[in-house]
Amino acid sequence: MSDGSSFYVTTPIFYVNDVPHIGHAYTEVAADVLARWHRQRGEDTWLLTGTDEHGQKILRTATANGTTPKEWADRLVETAWKPLLETVNIANDDFIRTTDPRHEENAARFLQDLHDAGHIYTGEYEGYYCVGCEEYKQPSDLVDGTGEYDGQLVCAIHSKPVERLQEKNYFFRMSAFTDRLLALYEENPTFVQPESARNEVVSFVRQGLADLSISRSSFDWGITVPWDDTHVVYVWIDALLNYITAIGYGQDEAEFARRWPATHIVGKDILRFHAVIWPAMLMAAGIEVPRQVFGHGWLLVGGEKMSKSKLTGIAPSQITDTFGSDAFRYYFMRAISFGQDGSFSWEDLAARYQAELANGFGNLASRVIAMVTRYFDGRIPEAGALTAADEAVRETQRRVTDAAGDAIDRLAIHEAIASVWELVDDLNGYITSQEPWALAKDPANRERLETVLATAVRGLGTLAVLLSPVLPVATATLWAALGGNGPVSGTRIDRAWEWTGGDHVSPLEALFPRIEVPVA
């Protein structure tokens, strides 16, 4: 059911130095919601995620755990990172590892081409290096350490001391692309979003770009520089190339042309890599720049960025084991304005689960199905003459469908859900005002009762379609109870109100059961 357009969306590839926390899952869910929405709109969609497995940090972690970097990466990928996708119900199309031959071979090919074209030269670099970030730091990125790190310079992100390094490396002539990057940002104002992220990137590039060290020679865990086997590729250059090696660059040009360019969803702490270094590399290679780079905010716990090193990391399963994957997905996409920092609390999660999912949407579904079952033996009635109240519900269905689609195009996931929730609220208000239980007491009101419940069923099916990208489990259950045709995920989301189904409803268990387990 493709309409001819395509949508390629990526998450960052995540370091395998430790297990994932809810900050990683947040990014995965955001990209997944966008991908599911575009698929349901009939677009040729591809969602890529994966793991970043080279670099000094992985080497040191593996060594500290008495194993090799590859064995460590294999173990973490299979026991932690791939299971994360199941935990929060990610429907990714591919999972790339930077240790995959398809990546290593074609990343090396890309760099060889840059070298042959004169974009790479030999030089020496001395500076402060943060192993946690795998990045040379500017003085503005460092702060004075406190406590055990008193008297040392530490990374502002990791709060760990940086190392002073001096190496003979290979450099990418990134400074040559300063003007072209600034022109890109000006000509395409939505290339970097949100606006705060764009302003940061433009300000950074206007200061002038230095050339970029793209190799390391002090360790050997990485892709070997193709023209010099005494160097390995700098891990960030290696990592960025996954976005093209995964879709056929260097080996399947037809697939590459089909998928590229991408929409990159990244955390704001890695924005410069994606919005400055990456497009400059692609410009040098003569490849189209990404469609968009969106830098979302941080998840905060107790006012601090989610981090294992600061003991603020929360495993996604700690939430899903109690509330389920749908609630996880809904909470983080609804409660946090996508693009801004957001604070997580168990109390807010529990409150929203009860008020919005259980009482708002879940109870609505249960009431409507129960009344159709009770008053019509499960047969879905047909609407008769429509009143202003009935027409208003139908208008809401169309309006929120369009508004939600527009919000998704702006990557404003929270706004899309808020729009759809207007229909949840309208349907609840409609049922309260129309009182079908009262209508059922008088046979003279039979036709009106049919119209009210037909309108409610129609609205409920529309909600199932619109919420499918966010709540795939609950909406599939509701869809089956409504007798929807085919899978709900295969129903056009941009025409959600036109859904079709059978003529009977089936029993429906509570979509979001009451949770009595205390959370802490």
N, C-alpha and C positions, 0 to 999 in steps of 0.2 A: 504493500500500500504506500510505496514511496511517492513523494511529490517531486522528486528530482533533486532536492537540496540535501546537503550533507552537514553533519555536525560531529566534529572530532574533539573530545574533551579529555584532559589528562589531569591526574593528581601528580604531586611530586612523587619521585621514587624515594622511599624512606630508608634511612640508615638501619642496618641490622645489628647495631651494637647493643641493642636492648629490645625488650618487648614493647608493643604498642600501648599507648594510653588513649584517653578519649579525645585528645587533641588530634591525633592521627585519624581516628574514626570520624571526627567532625568533617575533616577535609574529604574523606572518602564518601561520606553520605552526601555532602553537597554536590560533588561531581556526579554521583549516582542519580540523585534527584533530577539534575539537569539532563543527564543522558536518557533517563526513562521518559522524561517529558518530551524531549525531541523525538524519541522513537515513536511515542504515541501520536505525534504530530505528522508521522509519515516520513520522517527524514532518515537518510542513510547515516546511522549514528554509530559511533565507536567510542568506547570508554577504556582508557588505558591506565593501569596502575602498575606498581612493581616495587622493586627494592634496589637500593644503592649499596653495593657490596665491596667496593674497593676503598683504598685510602688508609691513612695512618691510624685513624681512630679504630677502624675495624681490626687492623693488624694488632694494635695494642690490646684491644679487648680480647681477641682470640688468644693471644700469648698469655694474658693474665689468667685465662681460663684453661690453659694447658692444652690447646688444640691449634689446628691450622686455621687461617682465615676462611678458606673454602668450606672446611668442615663446620666451622662456626656458622657461616652464612647458611649452609644447607639446613642445619638444625633449626635456626631461628625462622627461616622462611616456612618450613613445613610445620613447625609447632606453634608459631605465633602469628606471622604476618598473613599467610593464606587463611588460617582460621579466623582472623579478624574480619575478613570479607564475608564469611558465613555468619559471624556473630551479629553484624549490623546489616546483613542482607544486601550485599553489593552485587549488582549484575554486570560485572566488568566483562569486556570482550577479550581482553588480553592481560597478561601479567608478565612483565619483562623483568629480567634480572641482569644487572650489568656484567655478570659472569657468563651470560649466555653467549655462545659462539656467534650468533647472528648480530649481537651488539658489539662484541669485541672486534670482530672482523670489519664491520662497516664503520665503526667509530674510527678505527685506524685508517680506513680508506678516506674518510672525511678529512682527517688531519693531514694525511699525506698530500691531498689535493690543495689544502691551504698552504702547506709548505712549498709545494711546487709552484704555486702562484705568487710566492714572495711575501705572504702575509705573516710568516714566522721567521724569527731570527734568534741568534744566541746572545745571551747577556747574563749579568749577575744580579741577584736580588738579595737585599738584606731588609728584614722587617720583623714585625711581631706577628706570630702565627698562632691562631687558636685551633687546637686540634678538634675541639668539640664542634666548631663551625666548619672545619676544614677550609680555613680562609685566612689570608694575610689581612691584618686589621689596620685601619687608619687610626691615627691618634685619637680622633673624635669617637671611635668605637670602644675606647678603653676607659676604665675608671680605676681609682685607687682601691686596692684591696683592703678588707677589714678582717678582724679576728685572726685566724691562722694565716691569712694571706696579707696581713698588714705589711706595708712597705713594698708590695709588688703591684704591678699593673695586671688587671684582670679583665676578661671579656665582659662587656656590659650585659650580654645575653646569658652566658653560662656561669658568670661569677667565679670563674676558674682562671688561674694565672696563664698568661700567654707566654710563648717561647720565642726567644730571639734567634732567628735563623738567617744564615747566609749561604746561598747556593748559586752554582752556575746552572742556569735554566734556559729553556726555550721560551720565547715571548711571542705573543700574538699582538700585532700592531693595531690594538684597539683604538688608540688615540686618533687614528686616521678616520674613524667613523663617527666622531663627535658631531659634526655638522649634519650628517645623514640621519643620525638618531634624533637630533633635535627637530629636523624637518619631519620625521615620522610622527613624533609626538604632536607637532602642530597640525599636520595635515590629517591626522587620524586621532582626534581627541579622546576617543573611547578605547584606544589601543591599550592603555594602562588604566585600570579602574580598581577601586573607586577613586573619586576625585582627589582625596587626600594622598593616595598612593601615587597618582599621576604627578601631583605637585612635587612630591618628594623626589621622584625620579628625574623630572625636568630640572629641578634645582641642582641635583647631584651632577648631572651631565653638563649643565651650563658652566660648572666650575672647571671643566676640562677633564678629559679622561687620560689616564696613564696607560701604558701598554701593560698587558696582562701576562704574568708568568703562567705557563700552561704545562710545566713538567716538574717532577721531583726526582732527585737522584740519591736521596739519603735512605730510601727504602725501596722495596721491589714489588709491593702488593698493589698492582694496578695493570692497566693495559700498557704494554711496551710501546714507547714512541717508535713508530715504524721505521724511521731513518736512523735511530740511535738506541740500541738495546741497553744502554747504561741508564736510561731515563724511563720513568713511567709517566703516563698522562695524569695531570692534575685532576683530582677526583671530581671537581665540579664541571670541568670540561667534559670528562667522561660521562657524568650523570646527565647533563643537559642533552647530550646526543641521543639519549634513549627515546626521546619523543619522535625522532625520525627513523632510527634504526628499527623500532618496533613495527613500523608500518611500511617497510620495504625499501627504505633508502639503501642504495647500493646493490640490491638484489632483486627487487620487484618494483620497477618504476611505475607500472600501471596501478598497483595498489597504493603506492606512495602518492601518485597524482590524485587518486580517488579520495584519500583521507586528508592530506595536508591542504591548508594550514589548520592549526589547532587552537582551541581555547584552553589556556593553562590556568588551573586553579591552584594557587600556592598560598602559603602563609606569608605574612608581610615581612617576616625576618629574612626571607630568601627572595624578596622582590627584585633587588638589583641584579641578581644573577639572571633572572628570567626576562627582565624588562630592559636591561642594558647589555650585558655580556652576550646573551643568547641571540638577540636580533643582530648584533654586530657580527657574530660568527656566521650567521646565515647570510648576511649581506656580503661578507667576504667570499662565501662559497657560491654566490649567485642564486640562492634559494629564497623563496618568498618568506617573509617574516611571519610569525604567528598571527592568528586572527585577533587574539586578545590575551592579555595577561591580567588576571584578577587577583589582587592580594588581599585575602581576608584577614580579619583580626585574630587575636589570640584568645584562647579560652583561659580564663583566670579562675583560680581557686584560692580563696583567702587573699585576694588582691595580687597574687603572683601568677605569672605565666605557667601553664601546665608543664611540668618537668619532672623526670625521674630523679635527676640529680638533686632537686630541691624537695623531694618527697611529696610533691603535689600531684604526681601521676596517679590517675585512677584508671583501672582496667575497664574497658567497655563491658566486659561480662559482669562486672559488679552491678551495672545498671540493667543490662538485658536479662540477667538471671531472675530479677525481680519484676521488672516492668515490661520486658519483651523488646524485640528489635523495633517494632513500629513506634513505640513510645519514645525510644532513644532517638529515632530519626525525626519524629515530630518535634520533640522538645528542642533539640539543638537547631533545627531549621526555623522554628517559630519564635522561640524565646530570644534569639540573638539576631540583631540586624546584620545580615550578611555583608561583611566588609568592615565591621566594627569589632572592637574587643567585646567580649561578653563574659559575665560571671556565672559560674555554675554553682548551684546549691541543691542539696538533696530536698530541702523543703520546697523550693520552687518547682522542682521536677514532680514531686508527689502532688502538689497542689494543682498543677496544670494537668497532670494525668487524670485526677479525679474530676475537676471542673470542666475541662475542655474535651478530653477523650471519652471518659466513662459517662459523665452526665450529659455533655453537649452532643457529641456525635454518636457514641455507642447507644445511649438511651433513646435517642431519636430513632435509630435503626430498629431497635427492639420494639418500640411502641408501634411503629408503622407496620412492621411485619406481623406483630401480634394482633393488631386490629383487623388487618386483612384476613388473617386466619380465623379470627373469631366471628367477624360479621359476614364474611363471604366464603367461608370454608377454604380459604387459601387462594381463591380465584381473584386475579387482579382486575378490579372493575374498570370500566371505561368512563371517561369524563363526559358529562352532559354540557349544558349551558354554563359558560364560565362567568363568574362574578369578577369584580375588580380585584378582590383578594386573590383569586386564582391567577388572574393575569399578572398580578404583581410578582407572584412566585416564579412564573415562567420568564418574566422579564429579568428577574434576579439571576436565573440560571444563565441566560445569555450574557448578561452584563459581567458577571464574575468570571465566566469563561474567557471572555475577551481581556478583562483586566488582568487575570492571572497569567495569560499567555504573554501579554505585554511586559509584565514584571519579570517573567522568566527570560525574555529577550534582553532585559537589563541586568540579568543575574541577581535580581532582587528576590531571592527565594522566600524570604520572610514576608514580603509584600504579596507574593502569589498566594501563600497559604492564608494570609489575613483576608484576601479577597474571597477565597473559597469559603472561608469561615462565615462570611456574611450570609451565605446560603444556608449554612447550618443554623445560624441564629434566626434567619427568616422562616425556615421550615418549623423550627420549634415554636416560634411565635404564631405562625399560621395555624398549627394544630391546636395550640392553646385557645386561640380566638374562635376557631371554627367548631371546636368541641365535638368531634365525631362520635364520642361516647354518648353524648346527649342526643345527637341526630339519630343514633341507632335505636333509641327507645320508641320512636314514632315511625311506623311504616310509611307515613306520608312524606317523610324526609328521605326516603330510600335513594332517590335519584341524586339528591344533594350529597348524601353520604358517599355515594359512588364517586362523585366528582372530587370531593375533598380527598378521599384516599387515593384516587387515581393521580391527583396532583402531587400528593405526598410521595407516592411511589416513584413518580417521574423525577421529582427532585432528589430523592434518595439515590436513584441510579446515576443521576448526574454527578452527585457527590462521590460515588464510588469511582467513576471515571476520573474526575478531577483530582482526587486524593490518592489515586493509585501510585503515582511516582513517590509519594511520601510515606504512605501506609500500605505497602504492597500485600501484607498478610491479611489485615482486616478487610481491605477492599475486595480481595479475592473471595473471602468468605461471604461478605455481603452480596457480592455480584452473583455468586452461586445461589444464595437464598432468593434473589430477585429473578432468577432464571435468565440472566443476561446471556446474550449470544456470544459464543467464543470466550476467550480470556478477556478480562477487563483491561489488561495491559495491551491488548490488540485493538482496543476501541479508540477511535479518533478523539483525542483530548481537546482539539480545537473546535469540535462540534459535539461537545459532551452531552448536550441536552437532546441530541438526536438518537441516543442509544436505543437499541432494540433488545427485546427479551421474550420470554415465554409468557404464558397466560396465568401461571400460578406462582405463588411464593412457597418457599420451603422453610421449615423451622430454623430459627437463628439463635445460636447461643450468644451470650454476652460477648461483644467484640473486645471490650476492655473490662474484665472482671474487677470487682472491688479488691483492693489490696490492703490487707490488714497488717502485713509485716512491717514493723517499724524500720525506718531507714536512718542511717547515721553516717 
